[in-house]
Amino acid sequence: MNRAIFVCLFLLLSGPALVAQCPADSHQLDDATAASVFDAYVTTVVEVRKSHPGLSDEVLKGIRADALADPIAFLKSWAVTRSDSTLASRLADLELSRWNKEASSGSGASGKTSVTSQGSVASLFSFAVENGALTRSVSGTTLTFRTSPANVVAALNRGGWIQAGTSVPAFDGSFESIAKRASFFVSFDASRGNSGGGSSNNSSNAIFTGDRQQLSGWGSRFEIVNHRDPRDPRYSGAFRTLMRLSGKKLADRLQATKRLIDTDFAKNVSHALQESVEKHPDNKDEILKDYKIADAQFRELVCNYADSKPNTYQEINKAADEVASFLVHEADIFNNIARSWTLAAEYNVTKQANTNGSLPVSMTPVSTSTATLPDLGSINLVTSKGFSDGPELTANASFTWFQSLPAGSTSGHIRDARISAQFDVPLKEIKQIGKPTVSLSGMFLALFEQPLGQQVLVNDVPVSLTGNIGLVQGKLTIPTKNAVSIPISVTWASRTELIKESDVRGNIGLTFDLDKLFAKAGAKP
């Protein structure tokens, strides 16, 4: 299941990898697509020695030969990359990339670009996206690492991500059901250097060292409600139904097709693949290259069937349709999981460097020495909900305070309070173009005290004078046939501390999406 979803996700994000069905000389997967399709099979071959300790080299060679003689991996490759598959025609609709996982630092941290925090976070400790892992994100010169210790311990104790169980289990009175809901992050700003006087490095030359001086923030998050985990028992019924209705049918079709092409596959593909793999049986990178070459040979074989054995060619493509259909239905289950309601609370600390700004004139401290900018603390309540017909809502409510104040200042400790929300509604699809999207977002900010150091931004405009600020933005994003998206937006901003009237602005921009362009180039007209 994980392999299928990973392949489907990768193809969604890698439109250029789609290739034409025939002629065979066009059938050359790029390295990234080959890795996404064959990685699990390559890993199985590489780990034969580890999985069978004590066996002779000759016996291990036989085990590898059996694995390499199976054409199913290449049937799947053909299924998910041929241009006229049902999967390719649905890639524009799949939303597997929108898991809304929050990997960045808190909303007050340097380098944070999001108006709202997202609905979910990663659960384990690794850089592998596939395993849910210690998540590393980069925003400007800020690097953020986030993990959930209880989920790490569960995975280590139970032997894997699946065995670890859902990352946000139901409350049952156990310590695990509470501990698994907590995650923690730490952020480093690479632009903060060790030069004298507290000055920072130029951001273009920023070097990450991970030392104390670059530490820019830390925090925690507690998941109150979150069912965006496919391991949640509530989804087991959907997966069982999928396997009952489609899984057995797919397995039978693949086995029948395998028997049909076994002899030709051995002669034209697997014998050469086995010989090449045995030259470096423990080298994963080289074996992946071998699979890529074998895949091209398999594609040539299939294309030759179109003329020499049309019935066999037809059966191969029926099997490919079964594979694609299964992946699409599995993706629909994951989309439903990703739309479930979430609610979480965050506590964030932003450690300010003296270079982030200076104290306002009105805040001159009693001491004549250089003032130290106060660290910032914030509490944020995050909720999100997707809907089966497409819309998605995300909302945040937070307040930020100064952890300390310069000596002699008369400022209050609470800096600001804010509420923000965004509602996205996909419209009816325009044939051969895509789905326009209407977005409505808004934010209300009550600035109680002037910022000390880090700027407060509203619609990318620094705000320093205290008062209430409201902002509402409506945007229509229109895709075009040539992969150019046209966003048309109208923004209303109420800035009572600067002007006495409302400010209404309209904006039309262009966004060029290369992924969509290449995906359309590879799709069947």
Secondary structure, 3 states (H helix, E strand, C coil): CHHHHHHHHHHHHCHHHCECCCCHHHCCCCHHHHHHHHHHHHHHHHCHHHHCCCCCHHHHHHHHHHHHCCCHHHHHHHHHHECCCHHHHHCCCCCCCCCCECCCCCCCCCCCCCCCCCCECCCCCCCCHHHCCCEEEEECCEEEEEECHHHHHHHHHHCCCCCCCCCCCCCCCCHHHHHCCEEEEEEEECCCCCCHHHCCCCHHHCCCCCCHHHEEEEEEEEEEEECCCCCCHHHHHHHHHHHHHHHHHHHHHHHHHHHHHHHHHHHHHHHHHHHHHCCCCCCHHHHHHHHHHHHHHHHHHHHHHHHHCHHHHHHHHHHHHHHHHHHHHHHHHHHHHHCCCEEEEEEEEECCCHHHCCCCHHHCCCCCCCCCCCCEEEEEEEEEEECCCCCEEEEEEEEEEECCCCCCCCCCCEEEEEEEEEEEEECCCECCCECCEEEEEEEEEEECCCCCCCCEEECCEEECCCEEEEEEEEEEEECCCCCEEEEEEEEEEEECCCCCCCEEEEEECCEECHHHHHHHHHCCC
